[in-house]
């Protein structure tokens, strides 16, 4: 059942005009509920920042592991891009949401958080992207720090889409499915949450890119997917890339075992494998600017992690690097404030992530070189081809 009187305000997330419009509308309408395009995590972080408190802590070990690293990079890119636009026009990102919450307090209205959790949204979007699409997205992240784009003169033009939609708009042609997750699904989710509000008078504050979609969904509630379906993070089907990722280590181990059973001397081959994977991981770590202790760690763990599909050498070198660089929450907060690659290099968290990536690239190269130089010769000896 929808509220009897619902007013939806479409805003630009970094517009001073939107901030004033939100405040004036709420004061004039005197609603029972003010619904805002925020999830619980974004709301808590926004309020903590507003009150000068520390944001929620995220352990460095959790950041650098697997998909968490990708999630962190994407979240950082989104925050950076939004903040960059905000600085161009002199408005702090999210100011209109803060204005809505403060105005709600003034008129004694309840605040409803109607957006889907940002982590769920990003995970669902990433699950829809192929490896090639993710690679292009990462390239966009890196390129953004070298961009020399001029300041935006007409900030109201941003109302064509909200912050997430703006970012993914650049990649819409590249990954329409991910774009649908970020925009279309959230339209349906927020419409469903608004339909659940029982109070008569409601003012909803959302990005302008969601305004029409929300209205359309509310007019056709039967077409809205169940909330559980929109919150579910489906395990993606195992792609060819993952099958190869898991099969290569298994093949390596089988070749070593067969060679040993057949009485073939594998000491030299093992030494070559260790030097290639460990040595190139060491070099990758050093070239990424790591401490010597991190590079040594990379050398020691790479031969094991390269044949274990659930581990990565970069995780270990990154953890050691974080310990010696004393990464703090300030580093996490300040990473989005960097204006250039030079400034990024001065951020301890970025330096740790760089070491993680550099180590993993070195380990991957070492593993690939090992195939023709170590494992193919062994394979030939085992089956009598050489």
ABEGO torsion letter per residue (X at the ends): XBBABBBBBBBBAABAAAAAAAAAAAAAAGBABBBBBBBAAAAAAAAAAAAGBBBBBBBAAAAABEAAAAAAAAAAAAAAAAAAAAAAAGBBBGAAAAAAAAAAAAAGBBBBBABBBAAAAAAAAAAABBAAAAAAAAAAAAAAAABABBBBABAAAAAABBAAAAAAAAAAAABAAAAAAAAAAAAAAAAAAAAABABABBBBBBBAAAAAAAAAAAABAAABBBAAAAABBBBBBBBAAAAAAAAAAAAAAAAAAAAAAAGBBAAAAAAAAAAAAAAAAAAAAAAAGBBAAAAAAAAAAAAAAAABAABBAAAAAAAAAAAAAGBBAAAAAAAAABABAAAAAABAAAAAAAAAAAAAAAAAAAAAAAAAAAAAAAAAAAAGAX
